[in-house]
Amino acid sequence: MSHGFSFPTEQSGPSADELSSELAALREEIHQLQNAGTCRHEIGIAEGMLMIRHGIDQDQAYALLSRRCREQGVHVRVVARAVVAEMRGSTGKPRVPTSVTT
């Protein structure tokens, strides 16, 4: 005689392997988002340096970065890091252009 209740015969919900895979995928997504944020920050710093050096706006600075990327065949992040390093010089600190100090 059945009273409308039955014990489950199969495990319901995701398995431990499925949960582990989902967790790994989420961790990878977090890592990618963090890298994207860092990359965007580095690009912004390079844009700002180019804006000051050349007296241009942000769109023009990004266009300069983009053009160099195409010419060199590298990602904009690589060019941005190179711009920052070049403008910091050997001291590791940003150099103030003489036009700003005089």
C-alpha positions as CSV (number, residue, x, y, z in Angstrom):
1,M,0.0,0.0,0.0
2,S,1.4,3.3,-1.0
3,H,0.9,6.5,1.0
4,G,2.2,8.9,-1.7
5,F,5.7,8.9,-0.5
6,S,8.7,7.2,-2.0
7,F,12.4,7.3,-1.1
8,P,14.6,8.7,-3.9
9,T,16.6,6.0,-5.6
10,E,18.9,8.3,-7.4
11,Q,21.1,11.1,-6.0
12,S,19.4,14.4,-6.9
13,G,21.4,17.6,-7.7
14,P,24.9,18.0,-9.1
15,S,27.6,15.5,-8.3
16,A,30.8,16.4,-6.5
17,D,32.7,16.3,-9.8
18,E,30.2,18.6,-11.4
19,L,30.5,21.1,-8.5
20,S,34.3,20.9,-8.6
21,S,34.3,21.6,-12.3
22,E,31.9,24.5,-11.9
23,L,34.1,25.9,-9.0
24,A,37.2,25.7,-11.2
25,A,35.4,27.5,-14.0
26,L,34.3,30.3,-11.7
27,R,37.8,30.7,-10.3
28,E,39.1,31.0,-13.9
29,E,36.5,33.6,-14.7
30,I,37.5,35.6,-11.6
31,H,41.1,35.4,-12.6
32,Q,40.3,36.6,-16.1
33,L,38.2,39.5,-14.7
34,Q,41.0,40.5,-12.3
35,N,43.5,40.4,-15.2
36,A,41.2,42.5,-17.4
37,G,40.9,45.1,-14.6
38,T,44.7,45.3,-14.2
39,C,45.1,45.5,-18.0
40,R,42.6,48.3,-18.3
41,H,44.4,50.2,-15.5
42,E,47.7,49.8,-17.2
43,I,46.2,51.0,-20.5
44,G,44.7,54.0,-18.7
45,I,48.0,55.0,-17.2
46,A,49.7,54.8,-20.6
47,E,46.9,56.9,-22.1
48,G,47.3,59.5,-19.4
49,M,51.1,59.7,-20.0
50,L,50.6,60.0,-23.7
51,M,47.9,62.7,-23.2
52,I,50.3,64.8,-21.1
53,R,53.3,64.2,-23.3
54,H,51.6,65.0,-26.6
55,G,48.8,67.3,-25.4
56,I,46.1,65.0,-26.8
57,D,42.8,63.7,-25.6
58,Q,42.0,60.1,-24.4
59,D,40.7,58.9,-27.7
60,Q,43.8,60.1,-29.5
61,A,46.0,58.5,-26.9
62,Y,44.2,55.2,-27.3
63,A,44.5,55.5,-31.1
64,L,48.3,55.9,-30.7
65,L,48.4,52.8,-28.6
66,S,46.2,50.9,-31.1
67,R,48.4,51.9,-34.1
68,R,51.5,50.7,-32.3
69,C,49.8,47.4,-31.5
70,R,49.0,46.9,-35.2
71,E,52.5,47.8,-36.3
72,Q,54.1,45.5,-33.7
73,G,51.5,42.8,-33.8
74,V,51.1,42.7,-30.0
75,H,48.3,43.2,-27.5
76,V,47.6,46.7,-26.3
77,R,48.6,45.6,-22.8
78,V,52.1,45.0,-24.0
79,V,52.4,48.3,-25.7
80,A,50.9,50.1,-22.7
81,R,53.5,48.6,-20.4
82,A,56.3,49.6,-22.8
83,V,55.0,53.2,-23.0
84,V,54.9,53.4,-19.2
85,A,58.4,51.9,-18.9
86,E,59.8,54.2,-21.5
87,M,58.3,57.3,-19.9
88,R,59.4,56.3,-16.4
89,G,63.0,55.8,-17.6
90,S,65.7,54.1,-15.6
91,T,64.6,55.5,-12.2
92,G,61.3,53.6,-12.3
93,K,59.5,56.8,-11.4
94,P,57.4,58.9,-13.8
95,R,59.4,61.7,-15.4
96,V,57.8,65.1,-15.3
97,P,57.9,66.8,-18.7
98,T,59.9,70.1,-18.6
99,S,56.9,71.9,-20.0
100,V,54.9,71.1,-16.8
101,T,57.6,72.3,-14.4
102,T,58.5,75.6,-16.1
